[in-house]
């Protein structure tokens, strides 16, 4: 079981909404529950928003700016999630990213 948390501003904006979308996908694929925590502290990929946490550790983006599906998958792998769930999960994680890009594009 993976503990999933998203730290977001209120109301959620771009990356906060994206990370919440990732958490929704993870809930479905991993049959886990995600928790949305609102914060006034801006600390991307740290103690504040926007950040996605797995088992108590913030997932870090490879580019240092925005979590991509590959970053989420790497975080899951580091926490021992079996590779069998990864193929379908990889495609499913693209949907929230596509939505964000469409809204901002």
N, CA, C and O atoms as a GROMACS GRO file, in nm:
protein
  420
    1UNK      N    1   0.085  -0.119   0.000
    1UNK     CA    2   0.000   0.000   0.000
    1UNK      C    3   0.089   0.124   0.000
    1UNK      O    4   0.189   0.132   0.072
    2UNK      N    5   0.051   0.220  -0.080
    2UNK     CA    6   0.125   0.345  -0.090
    2UNK      C    7   0.040   0.456  -0.031
    2UNK      O    8  -0.078   0.469  -0.063
    3UNK      N    9   0.100   0.536   0.056
    3UNK     CA   10   0.033   0.652   0.113
    3UNK      C   11   0.058   0.769   0.018
    3UNK      O   12   0.173   0.805  -0.008
    4UNK      N   13  -0.050   0.828  -0.033
    4UNK     CA   14  -0.040   0.935  -0.132
    4UNK      C   15  -0.096   1.064  -0.072
    4UNK      O   16  -0.206   1.066  -0.018
    5UNK      N   17  -0.017   1.171  -0.082
    5UNK     CA   18  -0.063   1.302  -0.037
    5UNK      C   19  -0.026   1.407  -0.141
    5UNK      O   20   0.081   1.402  -0.203
    6UNK      N   21  -0.117   1.502  -0.158
    6UNK     CA   22  -0.090   1.617  -0.244
    6UNK      C   23  -0.102   1.740  -0.156
    6UNK      O   24  -0.201   1.758  -0.086
    7UNK      N   25   0.001   1.824  -0.159
    7UNK     CA   26  -0.005   1.951  -0.087
    7UNK      C   27  -0.035   2.058  -0.191
    7UNK      O   28   0.038   2.074  -0.289
    8UNK      N   29  -0.144   2.131  -0.168
    8UNK     CA   30  -0.198   2.224  -0.267
    8UNK      C   31  -0.230   2.358  -0.203
    8UNK      O   32  -0.254   2.368  -0.082
    9UNK      N   33  -0.230   2.460  -0.287
    9UNK     CA   34  -0.283   2.589  -0.244
    9UNK      C   35  -0.435   2.582  -0.256
    9UNK      O   36  -0.489   2.491  -0.318
   10UNK      N   37  -0.503   2.679  -0.197
   10UNK     CA   38  -0.649   2.686  -0.206
   10UNK      C   39  -0.686   2.821  -0.262
   10UNK      O   40  -0.656   2.922  -0.199
   11UNK      N   41  -0.750   2.830  -0.379
   11UNK     CA   42  -0.789   2.718  -0.465
   11UNK      C   43  -0.670   2.664  -0.543
   11UNK      O   44  -0.573   2.736  -0.568
   12UNK      N   45  -0.676   2.537  -0.582
   12UNK     CA   46  -0.566   2.477  -0.658
   12UNK      C   47  -0.546   2.547  -0.792
   12UNK      O   48  -0.642   2.586  -0.858
   13UNK      N   49  -0.420   2.560  -0.829
   13UNK     CA   50  -0.386   2.617  -0.959
   13UNK      C   51  -0.323   2.511  -1.047
   13UNK      O   52  -0.350   2.392  -1.028
   14UNK      N   53  -0.241   2.550  -1.143
   14UNK     CA   54  -0.182   2.463  -1.244
   14UNK      C   55  -0.119   2.336  -1.193
   14UNK      O   56  -0.174   2.227  -1.212
   15UNK      N   57  -0.003   2.346  -1.127
   15UNK     CA   58   0.066   2.225  -1.081
   15UNK      C   59  -0.010   2.156  -0.968
   15UNK      O   60  -0.007   2.033  -0.959
   16UNK      N   61  -0.077   2.231  -0.883
   16UNK     CA   62  -0.156   2.169  -0.776
   16UNK      C   63  -0.266   2.083  -0.836
   16UNK      O   64  -0.291   1.971  -0.789
   17UNK      N   65  -0.332   2.134  -0.937
   17UNK     CA   66  -0.438   2.058  -1.005
   17UNK      C   67  -0.378   1.936  -1.075
   17UNK      O   68  -0.436   1.828  -1.071
   18UNK      N   69  -0.263   1.954  -1.139
   18UNK     CA   70  -0.196   1.842  -1.206
   18UNK      C   71  -0.163   1.732  -1.106
   18UNK      O   72  -0.191   1.615  -1.132
   19UNK      N   73  -0.103   1.768  -0.994
   19UNK     CA   74  -0.062   1.667  -0.896
   19UNK      C   75  -0.183   1.598  -0.834
   19UNK      O   76  -0.177   1.479  -0.802
   20UNK      N   77  -0.292   1.672  -0.815
   20UNK     CA   78  -0.416   1.611  -0.766
   20UNK      C   79  -0.468   1.511  -0.870
   20UNK      O   80  -0.520   1.406  -0.835
   21UNK      N   81  -0.453   1.546  -0.999
   21UNK     CA   82  -0.492   1.453  -1.106
   21UNK      C   83  -0.408   1.326  -1.104
   21UNK      O   84  -0.460   1.216  -1.123
   22UNK      N   85  -0.279   1.341  -1.081
   22UNK     CA   86  -0.192   1.225  -1.067
   22UNK      C   87  -0.239   1.138  -0.950
   22UNK      O   88  -0.246   1.016  -0.962
   23UNK      N   89  -0.272   1.203  -0.839
   23UNK     CA   90  -0.317   1.128  -0.720
   23UNK      C   91  -0.446   1.051  -0.749
   23UNK      O   92  -0.461   0.938  -0.703
   24UNK      N   93  -0.538   1.111  -0.825
   24UNK     CA   94  -0.661   1.041  -0.862
   24UNK      C   95  -0.631   0.915  -0.942
   24UNK      O   96  -0.690   0.810  -0.919
   25UNK      N   97  -0.538   0.926  -1.036
   25UNK     CA   98  -0.498   0.810  -1.117
   25UNK      C   99  -0.435   0.704  -1.027
   25UNK      O  100  -0.466   0.586  -1.040
   26UNK      N  101  -0.347   0.746  -0.937
   26UNK     CA  102  -0.282   0.650  -0.848
   26UNK      C  103  -0.383   0.579  -0.759
   26UNK      O  104  -0.369   0.459  -0.733
   27UNK      N  105  -0.484   0.652  -0.712
   27UNK     CA  106  -0.590   0.590  -0.631
   27UNK      C  107  -0.655   0.475  -0.707
   27UNK      O  108  -0.674   0.366  -0.653
   28UNK      N  109  -0.690   0.501  -0.832
   28UNK     CA  110  -0.758   0.399  -0.913
   28UNK      C  111  -0.668   0.280  -0.941
   28UNK      O  112  -0.711   0.165  -0.926
   29UNK      N  113  -0.546   0.305  -0.983
   29UNK     CA  114  -0.457   0.196  -1.024
   29UNK      C  115  -0.400   0.116  -0.908
   29UNK      O  116  -0.381  -0.005  -0.919
   30UNK      N  117  -0.375   0.182  -0.798
   30UNK     CA  118  -0.311   0.116  -0.684
   30UNK      C  119  -0.410   0.079  -0.576
   30UNK      O  120  -0.374   0.019  -0.474
   31UNK      N  121  -0.538   0.114  -0.598
   31UNK     CA  122  -0.641   0.091  -0.498
   31UNK      C  123  -0.597   0.145  -0.361
   31UNK      O  124  -0.609   0.079  -0.258
   32UNK      N  125  -0.546   0.265  -0.367
   32UNK     CA  126  -0.499   0.335  -0.247
   32UNK      C  127  -0.586   0.458  -0.227
   32UNK      O  128  -0.669   0.490  -0.312
   33UNK      N  129  -0.569   0.524  -0.116
   33UNK     CA  130  -0.643   0.649  -0.096
   33UNK      C  131  -0.544   0.764  -0.090
   33UNK      O  132  -0.437   0.753  -0.031
   34UNK      N  133  -0.584   0.872  -0.152
   34UNK     CA  134  -0.499   0.992  -0.156
   34UNK      C  135  -0.561   1.098  -0.066
   34UNK      O  136  -0.683   1.106  -0.050
   35UNK      N  137  -0.475   1.178  -0.009
   35UNK     CA  138  -0.518   1.285   0.080
   35UNK      C  139  -0.474   1.417   0.018
   35UNK      O  140  -0.358   1.432  -0.022
   36UNK      N  141  -0.566   1.513   0.011
   36UNK     CA  142  -0.536   1.647  -0.038
   36UNK      C  143  -0.523   1.738   0.084
   36UNK      O  144  -0.616   1.752   0.164
   37UNK      N  145  -0.407   1.800   0.097
   37UNK     CA  146  -0.378   1.887   0.210
   37UNK      C  147  -0.359   2.028   0.157
   37UNK      O  148  -0.276   2.052   0.069
   38UNK      N  149  -0.436   2.122   0.210
   38UNK     CA  150  -0.422   2.261   0.169
   38UNK      C  151  -0.320   2.330   0.258
   38UNK      O  152  -0.318   2.309   0.380
   39UNK      N  153  -0.237   2.412   0.198
   39UNK     CA  154  -0.130   2.482   0.270
   39UNK      C  155  -0.117   2.624   0.216
   39UNK      O  156  -0.151   2.651   0.101
   40UNK      N  157  -0.067   2.712   0.299
   40UNK     CA  158  -0.037   2.848   0.255
   40UNK      C  159   0.114   2.863   0.232
   40UNK      O  160   0.160   2.970   0.193
   41UNK      N  161   0.188   2.756   0.255
   41UNK     CA  162   0.334   2.759   0.240
   41UNK      C  163   0.373   2.718   0.099
   41UNK      O  164   0.344   2.608   0.054
   42UNK      N  165   0.440   2.808   0.030
   42UNK     CA  166   0.490   2.778  -0.105
   42UNK      C  167   0.628   2.716  -0.090
   42UNK      O  168   0.722   2.782  -0.046
   43UNK      N  169   0.640   2.589  -0.126
   43UNK     CA  170   0.767   2.516  -0.118
   43UNK      C  171   0.756   2.397  -0.213
   43UNK      O  172   0.739   2.283  -0.169
   44UNK      N  173   0.766   2.425  -0.342
   44UNK     CA  174   0.747   2.321  -0.443
   44UNK      C  175   0.837   2.201  -0.417
   44UNK      O  176   0.958   2.213  -0.399
   45UNK      N  177   0.772   2.085  -0.415
   45UNK     CA  178   0.841   1.956  -0.399
   45UNK      C  179   0.910   1.944  -0.265
   45UNK      O  180   1.006   1.868  -0.248
   46UNK      N  181   0.857   2.021  -0.168
   46UNK     CA  182   0.908   2.016  -0.031
   46UNK      C  183   0.791   2.010   0.064
   46UNK      O  184   0.695   1.937   0.041
   47UNK      N  185   0.798   2.087   0.171
   47UNK     CA  186   0.694   2.084   0.274
   47UNK      C  187   0.566   2.157   0.234
   47UNK      O  188   0.462   2.138   0.297
   48UNK      N  189   0.572   2.240   0.132
   48UNK     CA  190   0.454   2.318   0.093
   48UNK      C  191   0.402   2.280  -0.044
   48UNK      O  192   0.430   2.171  -0.095
   49UNK      N  193   0.326   2.372  -0.103
   49UNK     CA  194   0.265   2.344  -0.233
   49UNK      C  195   0.353   2.394  -0.346
   49UNK      O  196   0.433   2.484  -0.322
   50UNK      N  197   0.341   2.342  -0.465
   50UNK     CA  198   0.275   2.216  -0.500
   50UNK      C  199   0.370   2.099  -0.478
   50UNK      O  200   0.488   2.106  -0.512
   51UNK      N  201   0.318   1.991  -0.422
   51UNK     CA  202   0.401   1.872  -0.408
   51UNK      C  203   0.314   1.747  -0.399
   51UNK      O  204   0.200   1.751  -0.356
   52UNK      N  205   0.373   1.637  -0.442
   52UNK     CA  206   0.310   1.505  -0.439
   52UNK      C  207   0.401   1.418  -0.353
   52UNK      O  208   0.521   1.406  -0.379
   53UNK      N  209   0.342   1.357  -0.252
   53UNK     CA  210   0.418   1.275  -0.158
   53UNK      C  211   0.375   1.130  -0.169
   53UNK      O  212   0.257   1.099  -0.180
   54UNK      N  213   0.473   1.041  -0.165
   54UNK     CA  214   0.449   0.897  -0.160
   54UNK      C  215   0.518   0.844  -0.035
   54UNK      O  216   0.638   0.860  -0.017
   55UNK      N  217   0.439   0.780   0.051
   55UNK     CA  218   0.493   0.722   0.175
   55UNK      C  219   0.579   0.821   0.254
   55UNK      O  220   0.686   0.785   0.304
   56UNK      N  221   0.532   0.944   0.263
   56UNK     CA  222   0.598   1.043   0.347
   56UNK      C  223   0.718   1.113   0.285
   56UNK      O  224   0.788   1.186   0.355
   57UNK      N  225   0.743   1.092   0.156
   57UNK     CA  226   0.855   1.159   0.090
   57UNK      C  227   0.806   1.230  -0.036
   57UNK      O  228   0.732   1.173  -0.116
   58UNK      N  229   0.847   1.355  -0.052
   58UNK     CA  230   0.808   1.432  -0.170
   58UNK      C  231   0.877   1.376  -0.293
   58UNK      O  232   0.997   1.352  -0.293
   59UNK      N  233   0.798   1.355  -0.400
   59UNK     CA  234   0.854   1.311  -0.528
   59UNK      C  235   0.923   1.432  -0.591
   59UNK      O  236   0.867   1.541  -0.594
   60UNK      N  237   1.044   1.411  -0.640
   60UNK     CA  238   1.122   1.520  -0.697
   60UNK      C  239   1.120   1.513  -0.850
   60UNK      O  240   1.143   1.406  -0.908
   61UNK      N  241   1.094   1.626  -0.915
   61UNK     CA  242   1.096   1.627  -1.062
   61UNK      C  243   1.238   1.624  -1.116
   61UNK      O  244   1.327   1.691  -1.064
   62UNK      N  245   1.258   1.547  -1.220
   62UNK     CA  246   1.391   1.539  -1.281
   62UNK      C  247   1.438   1.675  -1.331
   62UNK      O  248   1.556   1.709  -1.321
   63UNK      N  249   1.343   1.755  -1.385
   63UNK     CA  250   1.381   1.886  -1.438
   63UNK      C  251   1.383   1.995  -1.331
   63UNK      O  252   1.417   2.110  -1.360
   64UNK      N  253   1.347   1.959  -1.207
   64UNK     CA  254   1.349   2.055  -1.097
   64UNK      C  255   1.231   2.149  -1.094
   64UNK      O  256   1.224   2.234  -1.005
   65UNK      N  257   1.136   2.136  -1.188
   65UNK     CA  258   1.026   2.231  -1.197
   65UNK      C  259   0.889   2.166  -1.183
   65UNK      O  260   0.811   2.205  -1.097
   66UNK      N  261   0.860   2.066  -1.266
   66UNK     CA  262   0.726   2.007  -1.271
   66UNK      C  263   0.736   1.856  -1.277
   66UNK      O  264   0.818   1.799  -1.350
   67UNK      N  265   0.650   1.790  -1.198
   67UNK     CA  266   0.648   1.644  -1.201
   67UNK      C  267   0.586   1.595  -1.331
   67UNK      O  268   0.478   1.638  -1.372
   68UNK      N  269   0.658   1.506  -1.394
   68UNK     CA  270   0.609   1.442  -1.515
   68UNK      C  271   0.572   1.298  -1.479
   68UNK      O  272   0.613   1.249  -1.374
   69UNK      N  273   0.494   1.231  -1.564
   69UNK     CA  274   0.457   1.092  -1.534
   69UNK      C  275   0.578   1.003  -1.503
   69UNK      O  276   0.570   0.918  -1.414
   70UNK      N  277   0.689   1.022  -1.573
   70UNK     CA  278   0.809   0.940  -1.547
   70UNK      C  279   0.861   0.962  -1.405
   70UNK      O  280   0.912   0.869  -1.344
   71UNK      N  281   0.849   1.084  -1.352
   71UNK     CA  282   0.893   1.112  -1.216
   71UNK      C  283   0.806   1.038  -1.115
   71UNK      O  284   0.856   0.982  -1.016
   72UNK      N  285   0.675   1.037  -1.141
   72UNK     CA  286   0.582   0.966  -1.052
   72UNK      C  287   0.612   0.817  -1.055
   72UNK      O  288   0.616   0.752  -0.950
   73UNK      N  289   0.633   0.762  -1.173
   73UNK     CA  290   0.665   0.620  -1.185
   73UNK      C  291   0.795   0.586  -1.114
   73UNK      O  292   0.805   0.482  -1.049
   74UNK      N  293   0.896   0.672  -1.126
   74UNK     CA  294   1.023   0.650  -1.058
   74UNK      C  295   1.003   0.652  -0.906
   74UNK      O  296   1.063   0.572  -0.834
   75UNK      N  297   0.919   0.742  -0.860
   75UNK     CA  298   0.888   0.749  -0.717
   75UNK      C  299   0.820   0.622  -0.668
   75UNK      O  300   0.852   0.571  -0.561
   76UNK      N  301   0.727   0.572  -0.748
   76UNK     CA  302   0.658   0.447  -0.712
   76UNK      C  303   0.756   0.331  -0.706
   76UNK      O  304   0.753   0.249  -0.614
   77UNK      N  305   0.842   0.324  -0.806
   77UNK     CA  306   0.941   0.216  -0.812
   77UNK      C  307   1.031   0.221  -0.689
   77UNK      O  308   1.064   0.118  -0.631
   78UNK      N  309   1.072   0.341  -0.650
   78UNK     CA  310   1.158   0.358  -0.533
   78UNK      C  311   1.088   0.312  -0.404
   78UNK      O  312   1.154   0.277  -0.306
   79UNK      N  313   0.954   0.314  -0.406
   79UNK     CA  314   0.877   0.271  -0.289
   79UNK      C  315   0.827   0.128  -0.303
   79UNK      O  316   0.739   0.086  -0.228
   80UNK      N  317   0.883   0.054  -0.398
   80UNK     CA  318   0.854  -0.088  -0.408
   80UNK      C  319   0.726  -0.128  -0.477
   80UNK      O  320   0.681  -0.241  -0.463
   81UNK      N  321   0.665  -0.036  -0.553
   81UNK     CA  322   0.545  -0.073  -0.627
   81UNK      C  323   0.586  -0.164  -0.742
   81UNK      O  324   0.677  -0.130  -0.818
   82UNK      N  325   0.521  -0.278  -0.757
   82UNK     CA  326   0.560  -0.374  -0.860
   82UNK      C  327   0.546  -0.319  -1.001
   82UNK      O  328   0.454  -0.244  -1.031
   83UNK      N  329   0.639  -0.357  -1.085
   83UNK     CA  330   0.642  -0.309  -1.223
   83UNK      C  331   0.522  -0.349  -1.307
   83UNK      O  332   0.495  -0.287  -1.410
   84UNK      N  333   0.449  -0.453  -1.265
   84UNK     CA  334   0.334  -0.498  -1.344
   84UNK      C  335   0.227  -0.392  -1.361
   84UNK      O  336   0.156  -0.392  -1.461
   85UNK      N  337   0.215  -0.300  -1.265
   85UNK     CA  338   0.112  -0.196  -1.276
   85UNK      C  339   0.160  -0.077  -1.360
   85UNK      O  340   0.079   0.008  -1.397
   86UNK      N  341   0.286  -0.071  -1.389
   86UNK     CA  342   0.342   0.047  -1.454
   86UNK      C  343   0.295   0.070  -1.598
   86UNK      O  344   0.267   0.185  -1.632
   87UNK      N  345   0.285  -0.030  -1.686
   87UNK     CA  346   0.248   0.000  -1.825
   87UNK      C  347   0.117   0.077  -1.840
   87UNK      O  348   0.116   0.183  -1.903
   88UNK      N  349   0.009   0.029  -1.784
   88UNK     CA  350  -0.118   0.101  -1.793
   88UNK      C  351  -0.117   0.230  -1.715
   88UNK      O  352  -0.182   0.328  -1.753
   89UNK      N  353  -0.044   0.230  -1.607
   89UNK     CA  354  -0.036   0.348  -1.522
   89UNK      C  355   0.036   0.462  -1.594
   89UNK      O  356  -0.003   0.578  -1.580
   90UNK      N  357   0.139   0.430  -1.669
   90UNK     CA  358   0.214   0.533  -1.741
   90UNK      C  359   0.123   0.611  -1.834
   90UNK      O  360   0.126   0.734  -1.837
   91UNK      N  361   0.040   0.540  -1.911
   91UNK     CA  362  -0.052   0.607  -2.003
   91UNK      C  363  -0.159   0.686  -1.928
   91UNK      O  364  -0.195   0.796  -1.969
   92UNK      N  365  -0.208   0.630  -1.818
   92UNK     CA  366  -0.313   0.698  -1.741
   92UNK      C  367  -0.262   0.828  -1.680
   92UNK      O  368  -0.337   0.925  -1.669
   93UNK      N  369  -0.134   0.831  -1.640
   93UNK     CA  370  -0.078   0.953  -1.583
   93UNK      C  371  -0.060   1.064  -1.686
   93UNK      O  372  -0.046   1.180  -1.650
   94UNK      N  373  -0.062   1.028  -1.813
   94UNK     CA  374  -0.051   1.130  -1.918
   94UNK      C  375  -0.178   1.216  -1.927
   94UNK      O  376  -0.171   1.332  -1.967
   95UNK      N  377  -0.294   1.160  -1.891
   95UNK     CA  378  -0.421   1.232  -1.906
   95UNK      C  379  -0.425   1.362  -1.826
   95UNK      O  380  -0.461   1.465  -1.883
   96UNK      N  381  -0.389   1.362  -1.695
   96UNK     CA  382  -0.391   1.490  -1.623
   96UNK      C  383  -0.293   1.592  -1.682
   96UNK      O  384  -0.321   1.712  -1.685
   97UNK      N  385  -0.179   1.544  -1.730
   97UNK     CA  386  -0.080   1.633  -1.791
   97UNK      C  387  -0.136   1.694  -1.920
   97UNK      O  388  -0.122   1.814  -1.944
   98UNK      N  389  -0.199   1.611  -2.002
   98UNK     CA  390  -0.260   1.660  -2.126
   98UNK      C  391  -0.367   1.765  -2.097
   98UNK      O  392  -0.375   1.867  -2.165
   99UNK      N  393  -0.451   1.740  -1.994
   99UNK     CA  394  -0.557   1.837  -1.956
   99UNK      C  395  -0.495   1.970  -1.917
   99UNK      O  396  -0.542   2.076  -1.960
  100UNK      N  397  -0.389   1.966  -1.836
  100UNK     CA  398  -0.325   2.090  -1.793
  100UNK      C  399  -0.267   2.166  -1.911
  100UNK      O  400  -0.282   2.288  -1.920
  101UNK      N  401  -0.202   2.095  -2.002
  101UNK     CA  402  -0.141   2.159  -2.118
  101UNK      C  403  -0.247   2.221  -2.209
  101UNK      O  404  -0.225   2.328  -2.265
  102UNK      N  405  -0.361   2.154  -2.224
  102UNK     CA  406  -0.471   2.208  -2.306
  102UNK      C  407  -0.528   2.334  -2.244
  102UNK      O  408  -0.557   2.431  -2.314
  103UNK      N  409  -0.545   2.332  -2.111
  103UNK     CA  410  -0.604   2.448  -2.041
  103UNK      C  411  -0.511   2.569  -2.046
  103UNK      O  412  -0.557   2.682  -2.056
  104UNK      N  413  -0.382   2.544  -2.038
  104UNK     CA  414  -0.287   2.654  -2.037
  104UNK      C  415  -0.239   2.694  -2.176
  104UNK      O  416  -0.181   2.801  -2.195
  105UNK      N  417  -0.266   2.606  -2.274
  105UNK     CA  418  -0.219   2.633  -2.411
  105UNK      C  419  -0.315   2.713  -2.484
  105UNK      O  420  -0.293   2.746  -2.600
   0.00000   0.00000   0.00000
